[in-house]
Each structure stands twice: as structure tokens, then as C-alpha cells.
Amino acid sequence: MSLSIEIRRVERAVVLELSGRLSVLQQDLRQLAWKLIQDGERNFIIHLANVSYLDNSGLGQLCWIYTVAKNRGGDMKLLRPTPRIRKLLNVTKLDTVFELFESESEAIRSLQPPQINCLSTSANGY
């Protein structure tokens, strides 16, 4: 079974609902995320309830999305990982990096509003 991805926009996040296998043979998630990031998206909710298989390459894609989103002021949350995926995240200690949620609304609420950097300058510009 290949990977299928349903894309939804909810408030300030893009929800990517995955179904199938997230593996070395399926690089669609990373390619789609890159396109969305180039289009200005920064916050991602990755819905994993229907992922039947996840290998180290799939974990790498999740790490890549997380890193790129964070580096651009955004975030990534994992939604409804299966027991097998939870175990894999625990073994790899990625459960200490990624935030896991069972509720989509809680995952969205956990996203921080965009940070606006305000620099204070004196009248002479310093």
C-alpha cells in the first residue's frame, strides 16, 4: 500500500492526514511539506492514525519537517500515532522531541501564535 496524504487547513495549521506506508519508498510527505513551506506554511499537524508502517526513512521525514518548520518560526505536532508508532518514537527517544496528541483541537491550540520580532531603537537609530 502506498502513502496517501489528505491536506486540510485548520485555523493556523496545515493538517496532513496520512494513510498507508511512510517509508524509504514513499518520499511524498517530504516533497509535499517542502512545497507547503515554500508557499509560506509554518505549522503542521501530522495525523498518523492510518499509517500502517513507519521505517527509519519515515521517521527522518518527520524529523526534517519538524526541523525546517522550527527553523522558520513554526512547529509540527503528531496526532493520534498508533501504538506501534508510539513504541517506535519511545525507543528512538523522539517522543521527547515531538509533541503527541489524541485531539486535533488540542494539537492546534498548542501551536504558538507567530512571533513578531520588535527591535527597539533610540532616536538616533542605535
Secondary structure, 3 states (H helix, E strand, C coil): CCCEEEEEEECCEEEEEEEEEECCCCCHHHHHHHHHHHCCCCEEEEEEEEEEEECHHHHHHHHHHHHHHHHCCCEEEEECCCHHHHHHHHHCCHHHCCEEECCHHHHHHCCCCCCCCCCCCCCCCC
